[in-house]
Amino acid sequence: MQWIQSHETGDKACCVYIASDEAIIRQQAGQGGFPVITASAKSNRDRPDYRGQLTE
């Protein structure tokens, strides 16, 4: 799992990670005491290094 960036909006935070699946994000967040309300998959197409390949 790789952290990309975080955004704070009022009393909430949105964090962007690259991970193999949602479960690993939830597991790591739980170990740190952070709740995961929503986890969503996102396309790689807007990444500067995207060249049609899948990245983990």
BAMAR-772415 format. One line per 10 residues: number of its first residue (from 1); their letters; for each residue y, x, z of N, C-alpha, C. Coordinates in Angstrom, 2 decimals, padded with zeros to 5 digits. Example, Ala and Ser with C-alpha at 12.3 -4.5 7.8 and 13.67 -1.06 7.14 Angstrom:
// BAMAR-772415
1	as	-005.69:013.19:007.80:-004.50:012.30:007.80:-003.30:013.20:007.80 ~ -002.25:012.85:007.08:-001.06:013.67:007.14:000.03:012.90:007.87
//
This chain:
// BAMAR-772415
1	mqwiqshetg	-001.16:000.84:000.00:000.00:000.00:000.00:001.23:000.89:000.00 ~ 002.22:000.52:-000.80:003.45:001.32:-000.90:004.67:000.40:-000.73 ~ 005.54:000.75:000.22:006.78:000.02:000.42:007.75:000.36:-000.69 ~ 008.44:-000.64:-001.24:009.42:-000.44:-002.30:010.83:-000.65:-001.77 ~ 011.10:-001.83:-001.19:012.42:-002.10:-000.65:012.38:-003.31:000.28 ~ 013.43:-003.47:001.09:013.56:-004.61:001.99:014.96:-005.20:001.85 ~ 015.06:-006.50:002.08:016.34:-007.21:002.05:016.43:-008.04:003.32 ~ 017.59:-008.05:003.95:017.82:-008.90:005.11:018.78:-010.02:004.72 ~ 018.41:-011.23:005.09:019.27:-012.39:004.84:019.31:-013.22:006.10 ~ 020.39:-013.11:006.86:020.51:-013.84:008.11:019.43:-013.43:009.09
11	dkaccvyias	018.57:-014.37:009.46:017.50:-014.07:010.42:016.15:-013.80:009.76 ~ 016.15:-013.55:008.46:014.90:-013.29:007.73:014.96:-011.96:007.01 ~ 013.79:-011.43:006.71:013.69:-010.21:005.92:012.68:-010.44:004.79 ~ 012.96:-009.86:003.65:012.06:-009.92:002.50:011.72:-008.48:002.14 ~ 010.45:-008.17:002.14:010.01:-006.80:001.85:009.16:-006.81:000.58 ~ 009.33:-005.79:-000.23:008.60:-005.66:-001.50:007.64:-004.47:-001.37 ~ 006.37:-004.74:-001.64:005.33:-003.71:-001.57:004.50:-003.73:-002.85 ~ 003.89:-002.60:-003.13:002.82:-002.53:-004.13:001.53:-002.43:-003.33 ~ 000.61:-003.36:-003.57:-000.65:-003.37:-002.84:-001.75:-003.92:-003.73 ~ -002.98:-003.58:-003.41:-004.11:-004.03:-004.22:-004.36:-005.53:-004.05
21	deaiirqqag	-004.01:-006.08:-002.88:-004.15:-007.52:-002.68:-003.33:-008.00:-001.49 ~ -003.22:-009.30:-001.34:-002.41:-009.91:-000.28:-002.97:-009.59:001.10 ~ -004.27:-009.49:001.22:-004.91:-009.27:002.52:-004.44:-007.97:003.17 ~ -004.28:-006.93:002.41:-003.85:-005.64:002.98:-002.42:-005.74:003.50 ~ -001.58:-006.49:002.83:-000.20:-006.69:003.30:-000.22:-007.44:004.63 ~ -000.99:-008.50:004.69:-001.07:-009.28:005.93:-001.67:-008.47:007.08 ~ -002.67:-007.65:006.79:-003.29:-006.81:007.81:-002.29:-005.80:008.37 ~ -001.58:-005.10:007.51:-000.62:-004.10:007.95:000.54:-004.75:008.72 ~ 001.02:-005.89:008.24:002.10:-006.59:008.93:001.65:-007.03:010.32 ~ 000.44:-007.53:010.43:-000.09:-007.95:011.72:-000.18:-006.80:012.71
31	qggfpvitas	-000.58:-005.63:012.24:-000.68:-004.46:013.11:000.70:-004.05:013.62 ~ 001.74:-004.30:012.82:003.10:-003.95:013.22:003.81:-005.07:013.97 ~ 003.15:-006.22:014.10:003.76:-007.34:014.81:004.76:-008.14:013.98 ~ 004.66:-008.03:012.66:005.57:-008.75:011.77:004.85:-009.94:011.14 ~ 005.44:-011.12:011.18:004.80:-012.27:010.55:004.95:-012.23:009.03 ~ 003.94:-012.69:008.33:004.03:-012.87:006.88:004.00:-014.36:006.63 ~ 005.13:-014.91:006.21:005.21:-016.33:005.95:004.70:-016.63:004.54 ~ 005.15:-015.83:003.57:004.75:-016.02:002.18:004.47:-014.66:001.55 ~ 003.41:-014.58:000.78:003.12:-013.37:-000.01:002.90:-013.83:-001.45 ~ 003.59:-013.20:-002.38:003.52:-013.61:-003.78:003.24:-012.42:-004.68
41	aksnrdrpdy	002.45:-012.64:-005.70:002.20:-011.61:-006.71:003.35:-011.61:-007.69 ~ 003.66:-010.45:-008.21:004.77:-010.30:-009.14:004.35:-009.42:-010.31 ~ 004.89:-009.67:-011.46:004.59:-008.88:-012.64:005.19:-007.48:-012.51 ~ 004.56:-006.52:-013.16:005.07:-005.14:-013.18:006.08:-004.92:-014.30 ~ 006.30:-005.89:-015.14:007.09:-005.70:-016.35:008.53:-005.26:-016.11 ~ 009.10:-005.58:-014.95:010.48:-005.17:-014.70:010.60:-003.82:-014.01 ~ 009.47:-003.16:-013.78:009.51:-001.82:-013.19:009.88:-000.81:-014.27 ~ 010.72:000.17:-013.92:011.13:001.17:-014.91:009.96:001.97:-015.50 ~ 008.87:002.11:-014.73:007.74:002.91:-015.20:006.66:002.06:-015.87 ~ 006.91:000.78:-016.13:005.92:-000.10:-016.75:005.75:000.23:-018.22
51	rgqlte	004.50:000.44:-018.62:004.19:000.71:-020.03:002.95:-000.08:-020.43 ~ 002.82:-001.28:-019.86:001.68:-002.11:-020.21:000.47:-001.88:-019.34 ~ 000.52:-000.96:-018.40:-000.62:-000.69:-017.55:-000.49:-001.43:-016.23 ~ -001.62:-001.66:-015.57:-001.60:-002.24:-014.24:-001.45:-001.10:-013.25 ~ -000.67:-001.34:-012.21:-000.52:-000.34:-011.16:-000.92:-000.96:-009.85 ~ -001.41:-000.14:-008.95:-001.82:-000.63:-007.63:-000.72:-000.36:-006.64
//
